[in-house]
Amino acid sequence: MVGERGQGLSVAMHLLNESRVGVAAQSVGMAQYALERAATYAAERVAFGVPIIEHQAVQIMLADMVIRTESARALTQRAALAYDTGSDECLMLAAAAKAAGTDNAVATALDAIQIHGANGLTQDYGVERVLRDAKGFQIFEGTNQIMRLTIAKALTGKLGKGA
């Protein structure tokens, strides 16, 4: 038996909080990889006589990728701190970090594919794999829809400390 009798749900939720923070951190890493690949490609790929990174549309996409990824990173770090300190906010922050991190990884992977053009759909550049992996991360450890319900329940006080 793990833990005390009658505390199984509490133990399971504690482990889920930890794994959700881990999924969020991995998602930030995937997004960072996609961002770096897209920025490198944009600096090297020349279209209409200039590297595509000089086009405003590409710059805006890259900037949005940075904004989302840094936001997800900060939320993940806050959730990790809440977990480490046993904060009452851990459940909500772990769910928020998991949802935000994985949603960002999918969006950033899609933007990276867009910047790569047709090349982004090939295995040669690695960004198509980020999209497949990130989509899976949105589903396991609780779908992002369930994460949003968890957050809403935490906000309305319907979850106890151990749930």
C-alpha positions in Angstrom: 0.0 0.0 0.0 1.3 3.4 -0.9 0.5 6.1 1.7 -2.2 5.9 4.4 -5.5 4.0 4.1 -8.1 6.3 2.5 -5.5 8.7 1.0 -5.2 7.1 -2.4 -6.8 9.9 -4.3 -4.6 12.5 -2.6 -1.5 10.5 -3.4 -2.5 10.0 -7.0 -3.3 13.8 -7.4 0.0 14.7 -5.9 1.8 12.5 -8.5 -0.4 13.9 -11.3 0.6 17.5 -10.2 4.3 16.5 -10.5 3.9 14.8 -13.8 1.9 17.7 -15.2 4.7 20.1 -14.3 7.1 17.7 -16.0 4.9 17.6 -19.2 4.8 21.4 -19.1 8.6 21.6 -18.9 9.0 19.2 -21.8 6.5 21.2 -23.8 8.5 24.4 -23.2 11.6 22.5 -24.5 9.8 21.3 -27.6 8.6 24.9 -28.3 12.1 26.3 -27.8 13.5 23.7 -30.2 10.8 24.6 -32.8 11.5 28.3 -32.3 15.3 27.9 -32.7 14.8 25.8 -35.8 12.5 28.3 -37.4 14.7 31.3 -36.6 17.8 29.5 -38.0 15.9 28.5 -41.1 14.5 32.0 -41.6 18.0 33.5 -41.3 19.3 31.0 -44.0 16.4 30.8 -46.4 16.5 33.5 -49.1 13.4 34.5 -51.0 13.0 37.6 -53.3 16.7 38.3 -52.7 16.7 38.6 -48.9 16.6 36.1 -46.0 13.0 35.5 -45.1 13.7 36.6 -41.5 13.8 40.2 -42.9 10.1 39.9 -43.9 7.8 41.5 -41.2 5.3 38.6 -41.4 8.1 36.1 -40.4 9.4 38.5 -37.7 6.0 38.8 -36.2 5.5 35.0 -36.1 8.9 34.5 -34.5 8.2 37.2 -31.9 4.8 35.6 -31.1 6.7 32.3 -30.7 9.1 33.9 -28.2 6.2 35.6 -26.3 4.3 32.3 -25.9 7.3 30.2 -25.1 8.6 32.6 -22.4 5.2 32.9 -20.9 4.8 29.1 -20.8 8.3 28.8 -19.3 7.5 31.4 -16.5 4.2 29.6 -15.7 5.9 26.2 -15.6 8.6 27.6 -13.2 5.8 29.0 -11.0 4.0 25.7 -11.0 7.2 23.8 -10.1 7.8 26.2 -7.2 4.3 25.6 -6.0 4.8 21.9 -6.2 8.2 22.1 -4.4 6.8 24.2 -1.6 3.5 22.3 -1.2 1.5 25.4 -2.1 -2.3 25.3 -2.1 -2.1 26.7 -5.6 -0.2 23.7 -6.9 -3.2 21.8 -8.4 -4.3 24.9 -10.4 -0.9 26.0 -11.4 0.2 22.5 -12.5 -3.0 22.2 -14.7 -2.5 25.7 -16.1 1.2 25.1 -16.9 0.4 21.8 -18.6 -2.4 23.3 -20.7 -0.5 26.5 -21.5 2.8 24.7 -22.2 1.3 22.1 -24.5 -1.0 24.6 -26.3 2.1 26.7 -26.9 4.1 23.8 -28.2 1.4 23.0 -30.7 1.0 26.6 -31.8 4.8 27.1 -32.0 5.3 23.9 -34.0 2.6 25.0 -36.4 4.3 28.4 -36.8 7.7 26.8 -37.3 6.2 24.6 -40.0 4.7 27.7 -41.7 8.0 29.5 -41.6 9.7 26.4 -43.2 7.0 26.3 -45.9 6.7 22.9 -47.6 10.1 21.9 -46.1 8.4 22.0 -42.6 6.3 19.0 -43.5 9.4 16.8 -44.2 11.4 14.9 -41.7 14.5 16.7 -42.8 14.0 19.8 -40.6 12.5 18.2 -37.5 9.7 20.6 -36.9 7.0 18.2 -38.1 7.9 15.8 -35.3 7.5 18.5 -32.7 3.9 19.0 -33.9 3.1 15.3 -33.5 4.7 15.1 -30.1 3.2 18.3 -28.8 -0.3 17.1 -29.9 0.2 14.0 -27.9 1.2 16.0 -24.8 -2.1 17.9 -25.1 -3.9 14.6 -24.5 -2.0 12.6 -21.9 -1.8 13.4 -18.1 -5.3 14.7 -18.6 -6.5 16.4 -21.7 -6.2 20.2 -21.9 -10.0 20.4 -21.7 -9.8 18.5 -18.3 -7.0 20.9 -17.2 -9.3 23.8 -17.9 -12.1 22.2 -15.8 -9.6 21.5 -13.0 -8.6 25.2 -13.1 -12.2 26.3 -13.0 -13.1 24.0 -10.1 -10.0 25.2 -8.2 -11.1 28.8 -8.8 -14.6 28.1 -7.5 -13.3 26.2 -4.5 -14.9 22.9 -5.4 -11.7 21.0 -5.0 -10.1 20.2 -1.7 -6.4 20.4 -1.0 -5.7 16.8 -1.9 -7.9 16.6 -5.0 
